[in-house]
Amino acid sequence: MKYRTFGKTGWNISEISFGGWALGGGMWGHQSDDDSIAALKRAVELGVNLIDTAAGYGNGRSEQVIAQALAGTRDRVYVVTKTPPLPGHWPPLPSETVEDRYPESHLRSNLEERLRNLKTDCIDVLLLHIWSRSWNRDPKPLRVLEKFKQEGKIRALGLSTPDHDQDQLNTLLAGGQLDVIQIVYNLFEQQPAAEALPLALQNGLATMGRLVFDEGSLTGKLTSETLFPEGDFRSRYFGGDRLARTVGRVDKIRADLVDTGYTLPQAAIRFALANPGISTVIPGMRNTAQVEANVAASDKPELSRDLLERLYTHIWNRGNWHAGK
C-alpha cells in the first residue's frame, strides 16, 4: 500500500481507503455484518488506514459495524463520518437557510450520536454530508465544527459535495475554512480537475475522491440487463435508458485498456489517483474479495501519459442523476 499526506493534517493516509456506505445495507440491498467485519479487518491487515462512513449509512449501522470491527486496532485507523442536515430537500434548495438545516443544536446532538455509534470520544474527521452554494457567504456551521475541534471532540472538519455540483466549495477552498473535502472525481466526472482540485492542493486541503466506480458502473460488472435488488437506489440512478447508455460508455473505456495491463477497476482507481489534488480514494467494499481487488490497485504502476490522455476523452457531463429519469 502506498501512502499520501492528508493535507494540512499531516496524517499519512493509505491512497486507497475504505468506503463504508454499503455496510449499512438499506439502499445497497442486504449486507451481512459478518462479511462487513471480515472486509474491514482484511483491509486493515493490507494497510488501509482510513475508513469513511456516515450517519445516513443504514441509520448508523455502518458506524456501529466499523466500531465493532476496529475494537483493539482503533489507534491504527482514521475514521471519517458525516452529519446530515435536518430533514428537507436533498440537495438543499438555494432558498433554504443554513440555520434551518444545520442549527447548532442539531450539529451538537448529531455529533454525540456519532461518538456513541463509533464508541469513541473523538472523531478524526467530521464532514457535513451536503451543502449549498448559497451558504458559502456565511458558513455558520463550520464555526460550530471549529468549536468541536477546540473541545477535542473532532480532529478535522470539512464538507462533502453533492453529485451535481463539484465546484460549489471553491470559495471555501480558497478561504482556508476547511481541512477536508469529499468530492466526486472519476473517469466520467472530471470537472473537479479544472478548479476544485487545484484549489484544494494549493490551500493544503485533504481531498477524498468518492464515486471512483460511479456507483458500480466502472467496475465493469453491470450489463444493460442488470436488475438491482428491491430498494437498491441504483435502480433510480441507472433508471430509464441510463443503464444501457452507461454500459456503452464503459465498453469504450474497456477498449482503451486492451493490452495495457490494467483491469477496468484498477484503471478507474489509478485514474483518480493520477490527479495530485486527490489525497485518497474511497471505493465501497462489501467483502474480502473486493478489499483484496481494490487494494491491489495500489501496487499497479502509475498510468502512462499516453493512456491518461486517452482516458481523459471519456469525460461525461451528466448532471444529477439521483432523482431518476
N, C-alpha and C positions, 0 to 999 in steps of 0.2 A: 504494500500500500504506500502510495506517495502522499505527502502532506503539504499543506499550504498555510501561510499565515492568515488568520481570520481577522483581517482588517486591523483596526486600531486596538482591538482587544489583546493582540499579540499571541493569541492561542494558536497552537499547532494542530490543525484540523485535517482529518482524512479528506482527500479530494473527492471521494465517493462516500457519502453519508447515507443514513437510513431514513427513508420516508415512511412514516407510520400511519398514514391515513387508513389503509386497508385493514390494519389491526383492529380498528373499531367496528368492523363488519358494517352492517347497515347499508349504506349507499354502494358498497362494493360486494354485496352479497354475503353469504355465510363465510365466517372466518373462525377457525379453531384456535383457541387460546394456546393450546399445546404447540401448534405449528408456529404461532407468533413468537412464543417464548424461545422455541428452538432456533428460529430465524435470528432473533435478537442476540442470543448467546453466540451463535456461529459468526455473526457479523463482528462482534467484539473480538472474538478469537482471531479473526482475519485482519484486524487493525482498524475497523470502523470505530471512530470515537466521537461521532455526533449523531444524535437521533432527533428527528423532527416529528412533532405531534401537534395536537390542538384540542381545545375544549370540545369542538364540534365533531371530532372523530369518534363516532359511536357514543356521543354524550359522555365523554370522559373515559370510556372503556379503553381506548388506546393508551391513554396516560397510565391507567391502572395496571395494564399488562406490562408496560415498559417498566414501571416501578418494581413489579414482581420479578421481571427478568434481570434487572440490574442489581438486585439485592446482593451485596457483597462486592460489587465491582463498580459502584456508583462513582467512585473517585477517578475512574479511568475514562469516563464518558461525559460529554457535554450534552445537555438536553435543551431543546428549543420547543416552546409551546406557544399557543396563541389564544388570545382573549377575543371573543366575538363582540360586536356591539349589541345593544338591546334590540329586540325584535323590530324589524322594519324591512324596507326594500334591500335586496342584495343584487348588485351593488347599491350603495346608498344613492338616493336622488340628490341632485345639486341643491334642491330646496330644503333638504333635511339639515338641521343644525348639528354640529358636533356635540353640543351639550345634550341634545335629545338622545343621541345614540351611544355616546361614551361619557356619561356623567361620572364624576369621581367616585360616588358611592358604588356604582356598578363595577368600575375598574377594581376597586379595593375588594369587594366581596368576591368577584370572579377570581382575582389573584389568590385569595385564601383557598378557594376551591381547587385551583391548580396545584397549590402547595400540598393540599391534603391528598389529591389523587396521585401525585408523584412522590409522596412520602418524603418530603424534603422541607428544609426551612429556607432554602434559597434556590431560585431557578436561574440557570445560566443565561438564557435569553428569553425574554417575553416580547412577543410581537402582537400588535393589533392586527386582527385577521382580515380586515378590509378597510378601505379608506376612500375618501372623495377629494378630488382636486379643490373643491370649494372650501375645504377645511385647511388648506395649506397656509393661508394668510394668518391664521391664529390657531395653531395646533395645540390647544389646551391639554388634550390627553397625554401628549408627550411630556408635558411638565409634571403631570401626575406620575407617569412612569419614572421620571427622574427622581421624584420623591421616594419611590420604591427602591431605587438604587441606593439612595442615601440611607435608607432604613436597613439595607443589607438583605432585602428580600428578592432582588434580582441583580444580576451582574451586568447585563447589557439589555438594550431596548431597541425596538425597531418596528417596521411595518411590512405587511405583505400586500402586494399589488393585486387588484382584480384582473381577471383574464383579459379584459377588453382594453386596458389602458396601462401599458408598461412604462409610460413616461410621466405618469401623474405625480410621482415623487421627486421629480427633478429639482424643483425649488428647494425641497427639504434636503436633498442630497448635497446641494451646493452650500446650504446654510449650516451644516455641521450639527444638526439636531438629532441625528440618528447614529446608532452603532452598527446596525444590521438591517439589511433588506432581504426579502424573499421575492423573487421575480421570475416570470416565465421567460425562459430562453431555450429554444430548441431549433431543430432543423427547419421547422415551419415558421416559428415565431422568432425572427432575427432582429426585429426593430430595436430592442434594447442596446444593440451594438452601436447604434448611431449616437445616442446621448447618455442614456441612463447608466450603462456600464462604465463608460469613460469617466463620468462624473463620480461614480462610486469609487473607482480606483483612485482618482485624483484626490478625493477627500478622505481616503482611508477607511471606507466602509467595508464591512464583510458582506459578501453577496452570495446568497443561496439560490442556485438555479433550480427551479421547480418545473414540473411537467416535461422533463427531459425526454420522456417517452410519449408525450402527447396523449395521456390517458390510455396508453397501451398500443396505439397505432404504430409507433416507431419501434416496437419490439418485433414487428413482422408477423405476429400471431393472428391478427384479425383478417378475415376474408369478407367479401361482400355478402356472404350468407351467415355471418356470425350472429347468434342470438344471445342476448345478455340475460342473466337471471332476473327474476322479478324483483323490482326495487332498485336494480343497479342503475345509477344515474347515467351510465354511458348509453343507455337506450335513448336518452334525450340528447346527450352530447353528440352522438352519431346518428341522430334522427333523420327521417326523410331520406334524401339521396346522399346525405353526408358520408355515410359509411363507405358506399361504393366510390365516391369521389376521393375519399381519403386513401382507400386501398390502392386506387390507381396512381396516386401521387407517391405512395410508399414504394410501389413497384418500380417507379422511375429512379428513386434513390437506390433501391437494391441493385438496379442495373449498373449504376455508377460504382458500386462496391465490388463488382466481379473482379476476382484476381487481385484484390488489394490486401487480403489477409484479415479484413475486419468483418465481423458479423454486423448485421444492422443495429442491434442494441449496442454493441461496442462502439460503432461509429457514432451513434447518437450521443453516447456519453462523452466520447473523445471530442466531438464537435463542440459541445457546450464548454468543456474544459479548455479548449483551444483559445477561448477569449480570456485575456489576462484579467478582466474585471470580475470573473467568476471565482469565488473562493472555494466552493464545493457544490456538488450536485446531490439531489436527494431523491433518487428513484425509489418508488414504492417496492417493498419486498414483503412477500407473504409466507415464504418457506425457505428452507436452507438451500434448495437448488437455485432459487432466484438470487439469494445472497451471494452464493459462490460465483454465479454467472456475472453478476454486476460488478462484484469486487475484482474479478479477473480483468476487467477493462482497464484497471489502474496499471497493470503490467504491460499493456499494449503500448507501442511507441506512439509519439505524437503524430497527428495526421500531417502528411506532406502538404506543402503549399499548393501543389497541383490538385490534390484531392480536395483540399479545403475550397479552392476556387470553384470546383465542380459542385460541391455541396452547397455553397452559397446560393446557387441558382434555384434551389428548392424552396426559397422563402415563399410563404403563402399568407397573404393578408386576409384573414377570415373574419375578424371582429369577434364578438362574443357569441359563442355557440350554446352556452349552457341552458338557455331557455328552450332549445329545440327548434325545429323548423315548422 
